Amino acid sequence: PYSVVFGGDPNSITGFTPYLEGSPFLAAGAERNGEEGSWWGKVDIKLEQEFPGFLDHKASGFIVVDNFTNLLNDEWGILREPGFPSVCAVDDFQAGDCESRQGDASRYEIRFGLRYEF
């Protein structure tokens, strides 16, 4: 790979290029979208009960729980992903350290409702 030299010293190329070639990540550049984040899974449930009405009318009541797994355990159903632009400490960097909990997607939500059809 070609290295741009500032200052006119041709020896700086010979010192920097082997450093780039010695790392599988720096030599060819990082592949776009080449890294994957952590797995994330959640379970949503809906319970609905239908009730008879007059004539052909029907009524129903329901409850919906989004991210039911997080309702059961605070450590389940959590979405962790890096922010954009990603900001994290460079000293002692470990892959995956930049992921943080995304609040809205990691919360459980409970909705109740009634429906009447006529």
N, C-alpha and C positions, 0 to 999 in steps of 0.2 A: 504494500500500500504506500501511497505517496503521503509524505508528511510536510506540512508547510513550515518553513523555518523563518523565525523572526530573529533578526540580529545578524544574519549572514554567516553563521558558523555551520559549515557542512557536516561537522562531526555530530551535531545534535540529531541529524537524521539517522545516522548509524547507531546511535544510542537509543532512540525512541522506537524505531521500526521493529527491532527484535522484541521489545516489550509488548507491542501490539500483537505480533505474531505468536507470542508465547501464551496468550490467553484465548481460549475458544470463543469468548464472548466479545472481545475487542477486535480480533483480527478481521472478521467480515462484517462486523456491526451486528447489532441485535436484530433479530427477525421481527417484523411488525406483528403485533399481537401473538408473539411466540410464547409468552408466559401464561399460565393459567392460575386463576385464583382458587381459593378454598371452595370445597363443595358446600352447597347450601340446600337444605330441604325443609319443607314445612308441610303441614297437613291442615286442610280446611274441612270443616264439617258443617252440615246443614240438616236440621231435624224439622220436619213439617208434618202437621196433623190436619187432616181435612174433617170438617164438621158438616153434617147435612143442614140445609136451610129449608125455607118454605118454597113450595113449587119446585122449580129447577134451580133455585139459588144454592150457592155453596159458600162456606166460609172456611178459612184456614188460618192457623197460627204457625209461626216458624221462628226458629232461632238459628243464627249463623255465627260460627266461631271461626274467624280467620286466624291462622297460625295457632292452631289448637296445641301443637307441640310446645310452644312457648308458654301457654297457659299451664301446662303440666309441670314444666321444669324451666327455670330461667336461663339455663345453658343450652336449651334446644331451640331450634328454629331461629337462629341468629344469623343474619347476613353480615359477613365481614368482607370488606373490599377496600382497596386503597382509594384515597381521595384523588381528585383531579383538579389542579395539578398535584401530583404526589409530593408530599413533604415528609421526610423522615430523616433521622440522624444517620450520618454517613460513617461515623466511627463505630467499629465493631458491627458492621452491617450483617444481618442474617436475612436470607430470603424469607418473605412473608411477614416481616416485622412491620411493614407499612400498612397492614390491613387494620381497619378499625371498625367498630360496630356501627352499622347504619341504623339509626333510631327508628324511623317510620316503618321500615320493612321488617324489623325485628320485634315489633310489639304485637301482642294479640289484640283482637278486636271482637267484641260481642255485639250483635244486632238482634233485636226482637222486632217482629212485625205481625200485622194482621192483614188479611186480604178477604174481601167480600166480592163474589161474582154474582151478577144477576142477569 
